Structure formats: C-alpha cells, structure tokens
Amino acid sequence: MVIDSLDKLEDYAPLLPHFSIIKSFLMQHDLNEMPAGRYELLKDFVYVNIDLIELRRRESVCLESHQSFIDLQIPLFEDEMMGWQSLSKCVNVSQPYNSEKDIAFWNDCYDLFFPLAKGNFVIFFPSDAHAPAIGIGMQKKVVVKIRTIDIIK
C-alpha cells in the first residue's frame, strides 16, 4: 500500500503499469465535473471508475482484495476513512474470490485504520486487503484499476 499527496503521484510511476495513460487522463479531465461511470483507458488493462457513493459505517464494511488489478483511489468530495490488512493475514473469507469481478471479501480485522484526505491518493496492490468508503455522507471518488498481468505478483 502507498499513501501520498496527489502532487507526488508521478514519484510512483514505476509501480504503476501504463502510468503515462493514467496521468494523461487525470490531467486532462476535471474529475469533480465528470459524470459517474466507467471510462476505458486501455482495453483489458486500465480503466477508471468515477463513483458517487454513500460512505458506510465502519462496522458494515468488510475487507476486500483483488488478484488481477491494482487500485489507485482518489477521494474528491471529502476525506474518507479506510481500513487495511496484509492479505497474508486474512483467514476469514466471507465471499470467496470471484474471478469475473476480481474481488474477494474478508471478515478479518484491520491492522490499520486511516483517513485518506481529499488531495491524497492510495494505491492498493493484490497483497493488500482494504476496506474503503468508510464515513458519513456522500463521496465522489476516482478508482483507477490497473491490470497486474504484466508485473510480478
């Protein structure tokens, strides 16, 4: 997992396949004004979800993990709380891995509970279980999904 300020995102380019495509999209669009939806950047390898969601209570959010995609998450409206746990420590599966949706859910506790401030980002790798979207109110966020096929898992 990586957490940093958006103005430092380029420092992490070596960790993100197809970074130049991602950077172009983020720089060329007013993300706050974009409608919610899915935007394909590189078919089968990189896409962006602009989500408008209601934040949830901590006790109702399970950890989730992905095998095929890295998540780059950017909150747009307000700070968002998140939970994190190393996937290697997760043992209590609540929903087994679904390869079509690239997601599994876990009933394990978080090792870390942290705020992701507006203006910052978080990168979750396949080795990270995470619990996003915790808080009160509505959130607009960017979730860039980056396929891991061309990097070592």
C-alpha positions in Angstrom: 0.0 0.0 0.0 1.1 3.5 -0.8 -0.5 6.8 0.6 0.7 10.2 -0.6 -0.3 13.6 -1.9 -1.6 13.8 -5.5 1.2 16.1 -6.4 3.6 13.2 -5.7 1.8 10.6 -7.8 4.4 10.7 -10.5 7.0 9.5 -8.0 5.2 6.2 -8.0 5.1 5.7 -11.8 7.5 2.7 -11.7 4.9 0.9 -9.6 2.0 1.5 -12.0 2.0 -0.1 -15.4 0.7 2.3 -18.1 1.3 5.3 -15.9 1.5 7.8 -18.8 -2.0 6.9 -19.9 -3.3 7.3 -16.3 -1.5 10.6 -15.8 -2.9 12.0 -19.1 -6.5 11.1 -18.1 -6.1 12.6 -14.6 -4.6 15.8 -16.0 -6.9 16.3 -19.0 -10.2 16.0 -17.1 -11.9 18.0 -14.4 -12.7 14.9 -12.2 -15.1 16.8 -10.0 -17.3 17.6 -13.0 -17.1 14.2 -14.7 -20.3 12.1 -14.5 -20.1 8.8 -12.6 -19.3 5.9 -14.8 -16.6 3.7 -16.2 -14.0 5.1 -18.6 -11.8 2.6 -20.6 -8.3 3.9 -21.0 -6.5 0.8 -22.3 -8.9 -2.1 -23.1 -8.4 -5.0 -20.6 -5.6 -3.2 -18.8 -6.6 0.2 -17.4 -10.0 1.7 -16.7 -11.3 4.4 -14.4 -14.5 4.3 -12.3 -15.8 7.6 -11.2 -18.1 6.6 -8.3 -20.7 8.6 -6.4 -21.3 6.6 -3.3 -22.7 6.9 0.2 -20.0 6.3 2.8 -20.7 3.5 5.2 -20.3 2.8 8.9 -17.1 1.1 9.9 -18.8 -2.0 11.3 -20.6 -2.6 8.0 -17.5 -2.6 5.8 -15.6 -5.9 5.1 -12.1 -6.0 3.8 -11.8 -6.7 0.1 -9.0 -7.9 -2.1 -8.2 -8.1 -5.8 -5.9 -10.5 -7.6 -5.8 -9.1 -11.1 -5.9 -5.3 -10.6 -4.2 -2.6 -8.6 -6.5 0.1 -7.2 -5.5 3.7 -7.3 -8.1 5.6 -5.2 -8.6 9.3 -5.1 -11.3 10.9 -2.9 -12.9 14.0 -4.5 -15.6 15.4 -2.1 -14.2 14.9 1.3 -11.8 12.8 3.5 -12.6 9.1 3.6 -11.7 6.6 6.2 -10.2 3.2 5.1 -9.1 0.0 6.7 -6.0 -2.1 5.7 -4.7 -5.5 6.4 -2.0 -7.6 4.7 -3.8 -10.2 2.7 -1.4 -12.8 4.0 -3.0 -12.3 7.5 -6.6 -12.7 6.2 -8.1 -16.1 7.1 -11.9 -15.5 7.5 -13.4 -15.4 3.9 -16.9 -14.0 3.8 -17.2 -14.2 0.0 -14.6 -16.3 -1.9 -12.7 -14.8 -4.9 -14.9 -14.1 -7.9 -12.6 -14.0 -10.9 -15.2 -12.2 -13.1 -15.4 -9.3 -10.6 -11.8 -9.7 -9.4 -12.9 -9.5 -5.7 -12.9 -11.5 -2.5 -14.3 -10.3 0.8 -12.9 -11.0 4.3 -14.2 -10.8 7.9 -10.8 -10.1 9.4 -9.9 -7.0 11.5 -7.9 -4.2 10.1 -4.3 -3.7 11.2 -4.6 -0.1 10.2 -7.5 2.4 10.1 -6.6 5.7 8.5 -8.1 8.8 6.9 -7.5 9.4 3.2 -7.7 13.1 2.8 -9.0 14.9 -0.2 -6.0 15.8 -2.3 -4.3 12.5 -1.5 -4.3 9.0 -3.1 -3.9 5.4 -2.0 -2.6 2.5 -4.1 -3.7 -0.9 -3.1 -1.8 -3.9 -4.6 -3.0 -7.5 -4.7 -1.2 -8.2 -1.4 -3.4 -5.6 0.3 -6.8 -6.2 1.7 -8.6 -2.9 2.2 -11.9 -1.6 3.5 -12.8 1.6 1.5 -15.6 4.1 1.7 -16.0 4.5 5.5 -17.5 7.7 6.9 -20.7 9.7 6.8 -22.3 11.4 3.8 -21.7 11.2 0.1 -18.4 10.7 -1.6 -17.3 11.2 -5.2 -14.1 9.3 -5.9 -11.8 8.1 -8.7 -10.8 4.4 -8.7 -8.2 3.6 -11.4 -8.0 -0.1 -12.0 -4.6 -1.3 -13.4 -4.2 -4.9 -14.5 -1.2 -6.7 -12.9 -0.7 -9.3 -15.6 2.4 -7.6 -16.9 4.0 -7.2 -13.4 5.3 -9.7 -10.9 2.5 -10.7 -8.5 
